[in-house]
Amino acid sequence: MKMHRRQFLTWTGMGLLAAPRAFALGDDTRVSISLLAHGGSETLRPSSVEQLMWEASKRTSMDVRERPVAVDPLSTDLFRSPFVVWLGDGEVPPLSQKAVERLRRFMRGGGMLYIDDCSTIGDDAFDTCVRREVKRIWPDRPLAPLGNDHTVYRTFFLLEYPRGRIIRQTQLEGITFDDRCPLIYGRNDLFGAFSRDELGTWTMPVVPGGQIQREMAFRLGINLLMYATCLNYKRDQVHTTAILRRRRWRVKPPRDTR
C-alpha cells in the first residue's frame, strides 16, 4: 500500500506507524497550510493564507483548503498538514523544550516549516529569536542561504529570487538534509503581500515594486506549497524544461523592474 504523505505525518505524530488502519481523511486530503500558534503568529496576517490558497486553486490543479488551522506545536494537529507557517514580528518567547522536540519530529517525518519575518526593515528582533530557536531545533545544522537555482524557485513558476511585501533579502535561508529542506526562512514578509480586507482591498502596500512584486510574491507562495507537498520531484532541469515546453511556457520569464 502506498502511504499518503499526510497519513505518514499523522501516524508519526500519533505513534500509529506500527499498526496503520484505514480511515477517512476527509478535508485532510486537500492541500492546506497550518499556522504555528506561537508568539501571535496565527493572528498576524489576517486573510493572507486564504488569499494565497484561493490563488493556488485558480492557477494550479491543487485541491486546497483555503482556511488555515492554528496549531499548537504540542498538539497532534501539528502532523495533519505537511506545511506549517510561522509568522513573526518582534520578539517572541522561546519555545518549550517539548515544542522544540515536536517540531523536529514533524520535520524529520516529512513536514516543512516556513518561517516568515513580517517585521519592518531595521527591526531584527524576530530574526534574533528565529536564529535562537532554529539552533535549538537543529543544533548541528546552521541556517544557510539557498542558491537561486534551488528547487523552491522552480517547482511551478520560474523565479530569480524571493519577493514579498518588502525586499530585505534576495535569498531564502534553510536547513538542508541531502537534497531536502524541511525548514525555510524568509525575511521579506511574504504573507504581508497577500492580505486583503473584507471589501477585497489590499491592506498593505508592496514596496518598492508594487503590483509586479506582489505577483512575484504570490508565485513564490505557490512554489512553497508545491515544494512542501511534492519536494524535489522537479529538481532535474531536463524534466523541468520538458514540462515547461509541454505547457508552452518560456523557460525564463522577463525580468521585472524594481
N, C-alpha and C positions, 0 to 999 in steps of 0.2 A: 504493500500500500504506500502510495506517495503521500507524504505528510505535508499538509498545507503549512506555510510558514507561520501563520497566525496560530495554528494549532500547536506548533512546536513552542512558540513563545508562551502560550497559555499553559501548556503542560510543564514547561520549565519552571514557570512561576509557582505553579500549584503542586509541583512534585509528582506529576502523574505519568511521567515518561515510562515508568516501569510497567504500567498496566493501562495503556490507552484504550478508550472506548469511543464508540460513535456517539456523536451528539450534534444537535442542530446549532450551527453557528449563527444563523440569522443575520443581524446587522454587522456582525464581525467579519463577514465575507467581503465587506466594502473597504476600500482604501480609506484610511482615516488618520487624523492627527490627534494625539493626546497632548495636553498641556501639563507640564510638570508643576504641581502645586507647591511651589516653594518661593518665598520672597515676593509674593503677589504676582507671579508670572501669569496666572490664569485670568487676571483682570486687566492686564497692562495694555493690550491692543484689542479692544472690543471689535468684533465682526471681521477681524483680519483673516482668521482661519476660514470662516465661511466664504469670504470673497475669493480666497485662493482656491478653495475646493470647487467653488462654482466655476471658476475659470478652467480648472483642470478637467471638469466634467464636460465642458464645451469644446475643449481643444484636443482631448485625448479620448481613448476608449476606456479609461478607468471608470469603474463603478465606485463612486465616492460617497462617503457620509459627510455632509457639509458641516454639521455642528460638532465642535470639538468636545472632548471629555477631559475634565480636570482630574489628574491622577496624583494621589499621594504616593511618593516613592516606596512607602511601606505597604501599599495596597496591592493585592493580586491583579487589580485592574491595570497596573503598570505593564503587564505582559499581554494585554489584549490587542495592542496595536504595535506594529514594528517601527513606528515613527513617533518619537516623543520630542516635543519642542520645549525648551526652557528659555523664556523671555526674561530680560532683566534690565533694570535701570537703577543705578545707585548701589549702595552697599546692601548686601543680603547676609543673613545669618549663616553660619556653617551648617552643612548637612549633618545629621546624626550619623554615627558610625554604621548603624544598621542601614540607613538610607544609602550610604556610600556602597555598602556591600550589595544591596539590592540593584542599584544602578549598574554596578559592574557585572552582576549576574545577568541582567537584562541585555546588556551589550554583548556579553560572551555568548548568549543564547541566540543571537542573530538580530537583535534590535539596534536601532540607531537613535542617537541623541543629537539633536541640532540645538546649539546654544546661540541665541541672537541678542547681541548687545544693543539695547534700544536707547541708550543714553546719547546726549548731545556730544559733539566734538569738544574735546578738552576735559570731559568728565571720565575719569578712568577708574572710578570706584567699583563698578560692576566687573570690569575687566580684571582688577586685582582679585576679586572674590572668585571669579571663574578659574583663574590660574591656580588659586589655592585649592579649590575643590577638585579640579581635574588632576592635580598632583596627588591628591588623596585617593582618587579612584584608580588612577594608573600611575603609581609612583615610579615605575621603571620605563614609562613611555611619555616623554615630554611632547607638548603640542609643537607641531612643526608646520610651516607653510605648505599648502597643497599646490603643486605646479599647475599652471594654467592649461596643461594638457591632461589634467586629471579627468577621470570618467564622469565626475559630477557635472562637468561643463559640457557634456555631450550625450547624456542619457536620452534626451529628447530634442532639445534645442542645442545648437552650437553657440557657445558663449566664450568670450575672451577673458572676462574677469567678473567678479561678483559686484552687483549693484543693489542698493536698497533705497530707503528714504534719503540716505546720505551716502557719500563715498569717502569713508575714512581709511579703508584698506583695499588694495587691489588684489588681495589673495585671501582665500579662506585658510583656516588652520585646522589641523585634525590630528587624531591619534590613528596610526596605521598598523594593522597586523597583516603581514603579507601584502595582498592587494585589496584589502578591505578596510574602510574607515568607519568604525562604529560610533565615532564621535567627531562632529564637525562644528567649528566655531566661526561665526561671522560677526563683524563689528559695524555693519552698515545699516542696522535697524531695518532688516529685510521686511519684517511684518508690518512696520510702520507705513510702508508704501501701499499696503493693501486695504487699510481701514476706510470704511465709508460710514456715514451717519444714516439715520432711518430714512432720509429722503434720497439717499444714493449719492450724496456729495462726498468727495474725498475729504477726509478730516485733517490730513496733514500734507503740507507741500513737500514735493520731492526736489531736492537740490543737489547739484546745480543743473541737472539735465532734464527736469520737467517730465513730461509725459513719455518721452522716449526712454528715460531712465526708469520710470515706473513700469513700462512694458518689459524692460530687461529684468527688472526685479521679479515680475510675475514668471518670466521664463526660468529664472533661477529657482524659484519656489517649486515649479512643476518638475524641474530636473531633480531637485532634492526628493520630491515624492517618488519619482521613478527610481532614484538611487536607493532609497530606503526600502523599497519593495522588491526591486529587481537586482540590486547590487551591480556587478560588473559584467552582465551578460553582453554589453556592447563595448567592452574595452578594446576589442580587436578593431583597429582602424579600417581594415578591409571590410569587415562586417558592417561597420557604421556607414561607410561610403555606399555600400550596396543598398542599404535601407534608404539613405537619402536619395539615391538615384531613382529607386523604385517609387518614392513619393514625389519625385521631381522637385526636390529642394536643392538650393545651391549649397555646396559644401561649405562655403564661407560666406556668412551674411555680411551686408555692408556695414561699415563702421558707423556708429552714431557719434554725433558731436556732443562733447560735454561742455 
